[in-house]
Amino acid sequence: MPITLFINPKIAHVICANIKKLIKIIQYYCLFLIFICVTSCGESSTSPIDKIQETESQYFTPTLTAKTLASAGSTQLTLFSGTRISRYLNHPEFFPTETALPFCVWLSPDTEGQATLDAIVKENIEETSCPFFDAHITLFCGNTHLPKQALINQFTTAFANNDSTQADIIGTQWGTDFFKRFYYQMENNTQLQNLSNTSKSTLDSDATYSFDPHISLFYGNDSDIPENKVLAAPHLNSLTFNQIRLMSDCANETYTCVASWEEYASISLNE
């Protein structure tokens, strides 16, 4: 005798919906397995990761969705719309970000020089609202859609083998910019310019930063300097620089910005 089953329409609808979701999950999983096979079985002896690193600019764009990703050899694979692409699929810390990350590259003096500059900065900011900061030469400032860890990796690779440098001080000068109010003007030289150029070409080639080597000794506007406050700095001939630092940055010219600066990474230069 045949048996007839009666299922509540609402329950049947839920079951069908879950089955569709399960099928979609299986499809994406199969696609991922296919991609792994394609990228690991290419004809080239170069690993897929190395292949993608060689053409970094092609894959690391902030709008990279539903784009064609070239794997090892000549095989290509197009991922479904909405799938984020990264050269390191198994490392989400390397995925491009939608929000740009501002950063700066600093050149810092040796221990003796830093101590001298620290004392000058502390005296100049006394009785003002300016927070303490490490005096430095800003080699470059830019923005990136790479996440912080990927930026750090680029930075450490770019400056892995550079020598310390000495720079002459032209003298103290006054400016009108918040971040260039009172400073030592430095004489540019080949090595300083090369370090700045390396920062730009490696970390943000589209940036319009204009390199003008100087060491700020006070930040602020005219209204931030009390009437009885005298900003001063002793005469120095030159400084030796032996460290490059990757720092956070912010768009606002405020003391809040200065206080928020964070070091991402640093590299000691060869003596």
N, C-alpha and C positions, 0 to 999 in steps of 0.2 A: 504494500500500500504506500503510495508516494506521500512524502511528508512536506508540507508547505510551511515555510518560515515567514513570519511577519516581523519586519524590523521598522521601528519608529523612524519616520523620514528625517527627523532632526539628528538622530544617532547616525543614520546612514550618511548624512551630509558631513558630519564631523569626521567619520572614518575616511571618506573620500578625500577630504581636505588634507588629512594627515598623511595619507598615502601619496598625494601629490607633493607634499613637502619632502617626504622621504625620497621620492624619485629625484627631486631637484638636488638634494644633498648628495645623492649617489652620483649624479651627473658631474657636479663640481669636484667631487673626490676623484672620479675617473680622469677628469681633465687635469687635475693636479698630478696624478700618477703619470699621465702621458707626457706632461711637461718635464717631469723629473727624468723620465726615460730619454726624451729627446735631448735634453741638455747634458746628460751624462754619457751618451753613446755616440757623440759626434765623431767625425773623421779626424778632426784636428787633435794634436797632442796637447794643445793649450786647454786648460780647464775652462768650463763655462764661466766661472766667476772671473777668471782673468780676462776672458773675452769681453765681458760686460764692463770690467774696469777700464779696458782700453778705449771704450767708446762711452765713457761716463756721461758726457753731455747729452747723448741721445736718450738715455734712460732716466736721468735725474732731472726731469722737468716737473714743476709743480702741478701741471694739468695732465699728467700722464695717466690716462685711463682709457681702456679699450684700445690700446695701441699695439702694434706688432712688435714683438720682442724677438730679436735675432738670437739664436742659440749657437752653440759650437757648430762649425762647418757652415753649410749654406741653408740648413733647415730653419724654417720660421714657424712660429706658432702664434695665432691670434687668440687672445683671451676674451672671455665674455665682457660685455659692456658693464662698467661699474667696478671691475676688478682692479685694485691698485697694483701697480707694477713696481718692483724693486730689483736691483741687481742681487740683493741678498734676501731671497724669499723666506729663508728660515731665520732672519734676524730683523724683526720689526723695528729695531732702533735705527735702521738705516733707511726706512721708508721716507720718501719726500713728504714735507709738511705743507699744509695750505697757508700757514702764517709764516711770514719771513722772519728770520732770526737775525737781529742786528749784532754786529761784533766789531771789535777793533784789535789790531795787533800792536803791541807795545814793545819798545826796545828799552831795557832797563840797565842802569849802570852796575858796576861791580859793588861789592859790599861797602868799600870805603866811600865811593861816590854816592851811593844810595843814602848812607848815613849823613853825609854832608847836605844832600838835598832835603832829606827828611827834617833836619834841624831848621832849614830855611823855611820850608812849608809850615812847620809848626809855629814858628814865630810870626809868619805873615797871617795865618788864619786865627791867631789869638784874638779874642774879643770880637770875633765876627761869627757869622752863622755858617761859614764855609766848613764843611767836614774835612777831616784829614784825608789825604790821598797820596799814593806813591807817585812821586815825580818821575817822568818818563818822556821818551820821544814816541809820538804816535806815528807808526810807519804807514798804517792804512786802516780805513774803516769801510765796512760794506754790509751787505745783507745776503742771506742764503736761505734757500728752501730745503737745504739738507738739515736733518736733525742734528742736535749738538754733537753726538758721538761721531757721526760721519765727518762733520766739520773739524773736530779734533784730530781725526785720523789724517785728513788732508793737511792740516797744519803741521803735525809731527813729521809727516813725510817730506813736506816742502823744506823744512828747516833742520833736517836731521844731521847735516854735515856742513855747518857754517862756522866761520872763525869770528872771534871777538873783534871789536873794532874800536878805534879811538876817534873822537870828533872834537873839533875845536869850538870854543864858545866865542861868538862875536861880541856879545855883551847883553845887558838887560834892556828890555824894551817894554813899552806899554801898548796895549791894543784896545779895541772897542768890543771884541767878541767876548761872550760869557766865558768860553773855554780858553781864551787867549787874552786875558786881561793884563797880567804881569808875568813876564817869562824871560828865560834865556834864549836868545836867538842863536841857533847852531849853524855852523858852516857845513853845507852839504858836501858830501864826498861820494866817490864811486861806490863804496860798499854800502853806505846808507841808502843810496838810490837803488842799488841792486836788491837790497832787502825789501824795500817798499815795492819795487816792481814784481818781485817774487810773490809777495802777499796778494797783489792785485791779480796777477795772471793765474794764480793757483786757487784763490778763494772766492773771488768775485770780479771777473774780467769786465763786467758791464758797469761797475761802479765809476763814479765821476770824481772820486776823492783826489784832491790836489795836495801832494806831499810838500810840506814846508817844515823842515826839521826845527823844532823848538822844544823847550822844557817849561811847561807852565809852573809857576810858583804860587799862583793864587787864581781861584775861579770866582766869577761873580760879575755883577753890574756895578756901576758907579754908586748906586744907592746901597750896595752891600758893604761898602767901605766906610767905617765911621769917620767923622770929620777929623778926629785927633789921631787916626790910624795912619802910620807911615809904612808902606810896603818897601822892603829893601832886600838886597841880596849882595853878598860879597863878590869881588871880582874873581872869576875862575878862568883858567886858560883852556882847559880841556877836560874831558871825562872819558873813561874807558867803559864800554858796554859789553856785557858778557851773558845777557839773558834776553830771550824773546818770549813774550807772554801773549796768549790768546785770551781776550777779555770780552765780557758781555758789554753791550752798549744800549742806549735808549735814545729816543728821538727828542726828548725834552731837554732844554738847557736849564736845568734846575739843580738845586742841592740834593733833592731827592734822587735824581739820576746819579749824581756823583756817589752818594751813599750806597746805591744799589749795585755798583760795579762788582762783578764776580770774575775770578780767574777760572777759565776753563782748562787751561793747560799751560805749561811753560817748558822751555828748552834751554839748556845751558850751551853757550857757544864755546867752541874750541879755544883753548888758551894759546 
